[in-house]
């Protein structure tokens, strides 16, 4: 009997050691895999950016990534500097690469750490890939040359950012039968039949895009609905899920929709990277803030376009807004 008990105890201990440490705990869904799978049926996967979590970086680091797409199109990149960006992404010695995101029509791009890190990460991933699998990053902001801007009229030809996005994605991706991850503010991406870039592209290429919106909190009953979303990160499709049955008013849209509209209008999937109360704001780039020449150039640009003093064109207003904000998105 004593020997039998020893054998039982030994077997139980062996089974415990063999079991995974998180046995019995639910695993988060494969959100990265779900996004990559969308390329099976779509030429474009369009996601709002910058990312409130690490999803985009996890996506780029995934070994499946280079097999599913060819390009990443970004909002914070001056298309005039595409040759500079190409050289950097392919591993070239480009000491002034920051001009790509600092010299756009959007001053906030210059303070972004997201794009600075994204470009460096893609460059590193490409270093281990053969030439035919290297990822290209496409700068989609209008090709403004700030050295030539002295008056508001000089900047006026570069105001239509959606037209620039459409031109780049159409000529560099769709006409070449390539596939692209688009990273832009959601207003450029939804299928709403309006003037946004994706809506314009889909008039010629119907159904080309799979649009992903980030979770920043439901407008009503947020805590209960977040519990229902469960583990994260999760990419939940609108069609066929309970999210698609919610009234559109539960989602933080910038437009009003007819009563009875269901789901997140113009969006195909919803990325949940954790409760809204725990999401962090993107920090400012210390390199940009401490670059006095760049700060003076931003002030010159703001004056050139007659930007009002309470606008983000002026670094001082931008910094004051940041000073008053917490580190959390809802802080």
N, C-alpha and C positions, 0 to 999 in steps of 0.2 A: 504493500500500500504506500509506504514511504517513497519507494522508487517511482511509483506511478505519479505521485504528487510532484516529485522533482521534475519528471518528464513533462507534465502539464505546465508547470511554472516556466520551464525552459522554452517550451513552444509558444506560450503566451508572450514571453519577453521578446522572442525572435519576431513574432508577428507585429509587436508594437514598434520594434526598431525598423521593420521593413515598411511600415505604413508611412505615407507622406505626413510631414509635420502639420499640414493644414487639412488633414482628412476630416471630412464632415463639414468643412467650410465651403460656401459657394465661391466659385472662381469668377472674377469679373469677365464679362464677354470680351471677345477679341475685337475691340473697336478698330484697331489698325487693320486687321484682316478684313473687316467689313468694308472699310473705306477702299482698300485695294481691290476687293471683289467688285466694287461698283464699276471699275474700269473694264470688266467683262462686257458690260452692256452700254457704257458711255465713253465718249471721247474726253469729256471734261468732268473732273470732280472739283466742285467749287466750294470752298470753305471760308467762312468769315475769319478775319484775322485782325490784329495779332491774337494768338492763342492765349486764353486765360489759364491754361495749364501747360502740359508738356507734350500734348498729342502730336503736333506737327513734327517736333524733334524726334519723337518716338517713331513716327511714320517714316521719316527720312533715314533713320538708323536701321530700320527693319531690313533684313537681307532680301526680302521679297520685293522691296520698293523698285529697284532698277529694272526688274523684269515686267513691271506693270505700266510704266509710263516713261515718257521721254523728257518732259519739261516741267518746270515750276514757273508759273507766271505770278509776279508780285506787284503790289500797289506801290510800294516805296522803292522805286528804281527809275531813274531818268533814262528814257529810251534812247536819248542822244548818246548815252555812255554805254550802250550795249557792247561795243567792242572791248571796252575796259572790263566790263563784267565777265564777258566770255573768257578773256585772258586769265582773270583771277580764278574763276570757277574751274578752269582746266589746270590750275597749279602754277600759273605764271607769277613772276615777281612784280606785283602791282602795289606800290607803297601808298598810293592815294585812293584806294578803293572806296573809302568813305564818301567820296564825291557822288557815288552812284545813288546813295539814299539821302545824302545831305542836300543835294542840289535839285530836289524835286519841287513841284508846285506846292507841296504840303510841308510847312515848317515842322510839324510834329514828327515827320519821318526822320528828321535829323537827330532827334533825341531818342530814337528807338534802339533798344538793345535786341529786339526780336530779329530784325533783318540782319543786323551785324552778326549775330550768332548763326542765323540760318545760312547765310552765304558761306561762312567759314565751315559749317558742318557739311554742306554739299560739296565744297572743295575737298574736304577730307575724305568723304565717301568716294568721290570720283578718283582719288589717288590710287585706289585699289581695283578700279574697274577697267576693263579693256575699252579701247576707243569707241566701239560701236554701242556700248552700254552706258556711257557717261551721261549724266543728267545735265541738261542746259537750264539756266535760270534766265527768264525773260523779264526785262525791265519794261513796265507798261505805262508809266506816267508820261505825259507829253514832253517832247524833246526841247524843253526850255533851256536857253543859255543865259544864265543870270548876269553874266558880264555885259550883256547887251541890253539889259532892262534898266531904263532910266525913268520911264513914265508908266502910268497904268496902261496906256495903249500898247506899250511894248510887250506886256504880259498877256494881253487880251487873247491873242491867237492860241494860247495854251490852256484856256479855261475848260475846254470840253474833254474831261478825263476819260469818260466812257468811250468816246470816239477813238481815243488813243489805245485803250485796252482792246477794243474790238479789232482795230487794225493789226495790232501785234499778234493777238491770238489767231486771228483768221489767216494771216500771211505766214506766220512761223509755225503754226500747229495744224490747223484744220486743212489748209490747202496742201500740206505735206504728209497728211495721214499719220500724224503723230498724236500723242495723248498728253494731257496736261493737268497738273494740279494748280488751280487758281486760288490765290490767297489775297482777298480784298475785303473791304467793308461789305456787310451783307446787302446794303443798298445797291451795290453794283451787280449782285449775283442772283437775285430771286427771279423766278419765272412769273412775272406779273404783267407781261405784255407792255411794259413801259419803256423808258429810255435807258434802263440799266444795261450794262455790257452783255450779260447773259441773255437777256430778253432780245437784244438786237442780234446777237449771234444765232439764236435759235429761230429767227425768222428765215434764215438761209439754211441752217442746220438743225431742223426740228428734233427735239429730244436729245440733243448732244450732251446736256449737262445734268449732273446729279448734284444737287445743292444741299449743303450741310450748314445748319445754324448751330452756334454754341449756346449752351444753357447759361443764362445770367439770372435766372429766377422767374417763376411764374408770377403773373400779376395778381392772382387770387389763389388762396389756399396753398401757398408755396410749400410749407413744411410737409403737408400730407402727400402732395404730389411728388416731392423729392423722395420721400420714403418709398413710394410706389416705383420710382425709377430704379431703386436698389443699388447694386454694386456699380462702381465706376472704375475706369472709363468705359462708357457704353455708347454705341452708335445705334440709335433706335430709329427705324424707318417710320415715316408718317403713315404710309399705306399699310393697312392690315394690323396696326397696333392701336392700343388705347389712346396714344397721343393724337392719332389722327381723328379720334372721335371727340376730342375736346373742342369747345367753342374757341374760335380764333381769338377771342378777347383774353384768353388765358396767356397768350404769348405777347411779348413786348414789341408789337409791330408799330411802325411809324404812321400807318394808314388805318383808316376806318373801313371795315368791310361789312357787307350786308348781313343782317341778322341771320343766324343759322349757318354761317360759314364755319367749316370745321377744319381743325388742324392748323398748322403754321402756314399761312398762305405763301405760295411760291417756294416752299422748302420741301425737300424730299426726305431729309433725315435730321435727327436732333442729337448733338453730341453732349453727353453728360460727363463732366470731369469733376463732379463733386458738388456739394451744396453751395448755393450762391453766397452764403455768408462766409464761406471759407476760401473763396477765390481771391487771388492776389492781383494787385495792379502791376502793370509792367513798370519796372524802375527806369529812371532816366539814365542815359548813357553818360557816365562820368567823363569819358573822353570828349564828348561834345560840350558839356557844361564848362569844362576847364580850358577849352580851346578859345582863347580870347579873340583870335583872328576870325574864327567862325561866328562867334557871338556878334562881333562888329559887322560882319557881312550880313547876318540876319537882320540887324537893325537897318542897314543900308537898303536891303530889299523891301523891308516894311515901309520905309519912307518913300521908296521909289513907286510903290503901288498905292500910296496914300492910304495905308491901312489905319483904321481907327485905333486909338490908344488902348481900347479894351478888347483887342482881338489877339488871337494866338500867333499872329505874324510877329508880334513883339516878344522877345525873350522874357522881358520883365513880367509881362502879363502871364505868360506861360508858367514861369517859375512861381508866381504868386498863387496861381491855381493849384499847382503841385504842392506848395507849402501848406495850403489849407486842406488838402486831401489826405486821407489815411492810406496805409499800405494795403488795406483790403478794398476790393471793388465797391463794397457797400460801406466802407469806412467813412 
